[in-house]
Amino acid sequence: MDNRWLQLLGGIAFLILYLFFSAKTEMGTKLFMNQNSDRLAEIINFLQISDKLATAGQPTIKQFRSIADAGYETVINLALPTSDGAIANEAQLVQSFGMEYIAIPVNWESPTMADLDGFLQAMEQRQRQKIFVHCAKNMRVSAFVYLYRRLHLNCDREQAIADLHKIWQPNETWQKFIDAKLT
């Protein structure tokens, strides 16, 4: 009888420890995920569009690690290499974190349809991937992502424009560019 009680108590103790550490692990995972989300939110003009798409201004070297930790598979950079805060070895840095890197430098003063077409093609080819798109301030990106959502994802105009306006109201150059593609 004593042996059965010891086995029962041992089983109960094991179950309690299992439940305790399972809860701790789950809480730790949630805490890590929340900390990672908080770190992404620190990137200038960060905007989570969906589970698979986020946009922002120029991340720092440290923030690229957070982007990788969040599970992003591809980074698309629309900024010029001479833009404010540009990282000289950004391609190598991003790749060292296990992400694909695509540079489509878009001139702020004169965006072209060729730039947009290259971006739309890159997005379409990776539509099943988790993608992080950035430029210097998330202005170029927000306009390109607005067009991608409208033209390729059939996103509701009101939702897409609301997200664009969370970042900025396009100036005359960019509004003409957007309008030209939508007409």
C-alpha positions as CSV (number, residue, x, y, z in Angstrom):
1,M,0.0,0.0,0.0
2,D,2.8,2.5,0.8
3,N,4.4,1.8,-2.6
4,R,1.2,2.7,-4.4
5,W,0.8,5.9,-2.4
6,L,4.3,6.9,-3.3
7,Q,3.7,6.1,-7.0
8,L,0.5,8.1,-6.9
9,L,2.2,11.1,-5.1
10,G,5.1,10.9,-7.5
11,G,2.7,10.9,-10.5
12,I,0.8,13.9,-9.0
13,A,4.0,15.7,-8.4
14,F,5.2,15.1,-11.9
15,L,1.8,16.3,-13.3
16,I,2.0,19.5,-11.2
17,L,5.6,20.2,-12.4
18,Y,4.7,19.5,-16.0
19,L,1.7,21.8,-15.9
20,F,3.8,24.5,-14.1
21,F,6.6,24.4,-16.6
22,S,4.3,24.2,-19.6
23,A,2.5,27.3,-18.4
24,K,5.9,29.1,-17.8
25,T,7.1,28.1,-21.2
26,E,3.9,29.4,-22.9
27,M,4.1,32.6,-20.9
28,G,7.8,32.9,-21.9
29,T,6.9,32.4,-25.5
30,K,4.1,35.0,-25.3
31,L,6.4,37.4,-23.5
32,F,9.1,37.0,-26.2
33,M,6.5,37.5,-28.9
34,N,5.2,40.6,-27.2
35,Q,8.7,41.9,-26.7
36,N,9.5,41.3,-30.4
37,S,6.3,43.1,-31.5
38,D,7.3,46.0,-29.2
39,R,10.8,46.0,-30.8
40,L,9.3,46.2,-34.3
41,A,7.0,49.0,-33.2
42,E,10.1,51.0,-32.4
43,I,11.1,51.1,-36.0
44,I,10.3,54.5,-37.5
45,N,6.8,54.6,-39.0
46,F,6.3,50.9,-38.5
47,L,3.0,49.6,-39.8
48,Q,1.8,46.0,-39.6
49,I,-0.4,45.6,-42.7
50,S,-1.2,41.9,-42.2
51,D,0.4,38.8,-40.6
52,K,2.6,38.5,-43.7
53,L,3.3,42.1,-44.5
54,A,4.8,45.0,-42.6
55,T,6.2,48.4,-43.7
56,A,8.5,50.9,-42.0
57,G,11.2,53.5,-42.4
58,Q,14.9,52.6,-42.1
59,P,15.5,50.0,-39.5
60,T,18.8,50.0,-37.4
61,I,21.2,47.1,-37.5
62,K,19.7,45.9,-34.2
63,Q,16.2,46.2,-35.5
64,F,17.0,43.9,-38.5
65,R,17.6,41.2,-35.9
66,S,14.1,41.7,-34.5
67,I,12.7,41.6,-38.0
68,A,14.4,38.2,-38.5
69,D,13.3,37.0,-35.1
70,A,9.7,37.9,-36.0
71,G,9.9,35.4,-38.9
72,Y,10.2,37.7,-41.9
73,E,11.7,35.9,-44.8
74,T,12.3,38.8,-47.3
75,V,13.3,42.4,-46.8
76,I,12.6,44.8,-49.7
77,N,14.3,48.2,-49.6
78,L,13.0,51.0,-51.7
79,A,15.4,53.6,-50.4
80,L,18.4,54.9,-52.2
81,P,21.8,53.9,-50.8
82,T,22.3,57.6,-50.1
83,S,19.1,58.0,-48.1
84,D,19.2,59.2,-44.5
85,G,20.2,56.4,-42.1
86,A,21.0,54.0,-45.0
87,I,23.2,51.1,-43.9
88,A,26.1,50.5,-46.3
89,N,26.2,46.7,-46.0
90,E,22.4,46.2,-45.5
91,A,22.2,43.4,-48.1
92,Q,24.9,41.4,-46.3
93,L,23.4,42.2,-42.9
94,V,19.9,41.0,-43.9
95,Q,21.3,37.9,-45.5
96,S,23.4,37.1,-42.4
97,F,20.1,36.9,-40.5
98,G,18.7,34.4,-43.0
99,M,16.5,36.7,-44.9
100,E,16.4,37.4,-48.6
101,Y,17.3,41.0,-49.6
102,I,15.9,42.9,-52.5
103,A,16.9,46.5,-53.3
104,I,14.7,48.5,-55.6
105,P,16.0,52.1,-55.2
106,V,13.2,54.6,-55.9
107,N,14.1,58.2,-56.5
108,W,12.0,60.3,-54.1
109,E,11.5,63.1,-56.5
110,S,10.7,61.0,-59.5
111,P,9.3,57.5,-58.9
112,T,8.9,55.5,-62.1
113,M,6.5,52.9,-63.3
114,A,9.5,50.6,-63.9
115,D,10.3,50.9,-60.1
116,L,6.7,50.0,-59.3
117,D,6.6,47.1,-61.8
118,G,9.8,45.7,-60.2
119,F,8.2,46.0,-56.8
120,L,4.9,44.4,-57.8
121,Q,6.7,41.5,-59.5
122,A,8.9,40.9,-56.3
123,M,5.8,41.0,-54.1
124,E,3.8,38.6,-56.4
125,Q,6.7,36.1,-56.6
126,R,6.8,36.0,-52.8
127,Q,3.1,36.3,-51.9
128,R,3.3,33.3,-49.6
129,Q,6.3,34.7,-47.7
130,K,6.4,37.0,-44.7
131,I,7.7,40.3,-46.2
132,F,9.1,43.4,-44.6
133,V,9.3,46.5,-46.9
134,H,11.1,49.7,-45.9
135,C,12.5,52.9,-47.3
136,A,13.9,55.9,-45.3
137,K,10.6,57.1,-43.7
138,N,7.9,54.6,-45.1
139,M,6.6,57.1,-47.5
140,R,7.7,55.5,-50.8
141,V,6.8,52.2,-49.4
142,S,3.4,53.1,-48.2
143,A,2.5,54.4,-51.7
144,F,3.9,51.3,-53.4
145,V,2.1,49.0,-50.9
146,Y,-1.1,50.9,-51.3
147,L,-0.9,50.2,-55.1
148,Y,0.0,46.6,-54.5
149,R,-2.9,46.1,-52.2
150,R,-5.3,47.8,-54.6
151,L,-4.1,46.2,-57.8
152,H,-3.1,42.7,-56.7
153,L,-4.9,42.0,-53.5
154,N,-8.2,43.7,-54.4
155,C,-8.1,45.4,-51.0
156,D,-10.9,47.7,-50.2
157,R,-10.0,51.3,-51.2
158,E,-11.0,52.8,-47.9
159,Q,-8.9,50.4,-45.9
160,A,-5.8,50.8,-48.1
161,I,-6.1,54.6,-48.1
162,A,-6.5,54.6,-44.4
163,D,-3.3,52.7,-43.9
164,L,-1.5,55.0,-46.4
165,H,-2.7,58.0,-44.5
166,K,-1.4,56.6,-41.2
167,I,2.0,57.3,-42.6
168,W,1.4,60.4,-44.8
169,Q,-0.7,62.3,-47.2
170,P,1.1,61.9,-50.6
171,N,2.5,65.1,-52.0
172,E,1.6,66.3,-55.6
173,T,4.4,64.1,-57.2
174,W,3.3,61.0,-55.4
175,Q,-0.4,61.5,-55.8
176,K,0.0,62.0,-59.6
177,F,2.1,58.8,-59.6
178,I,-0.6,56.8,-57.7
179,D,-3.4,58.3,-59.9
180,A,-1.6,57.4,-63.1
181,K,-1.3,53.8,-62.1
182,L,-4.9,53.5,-61.0
183,T,-6.4,55.0,-64.2
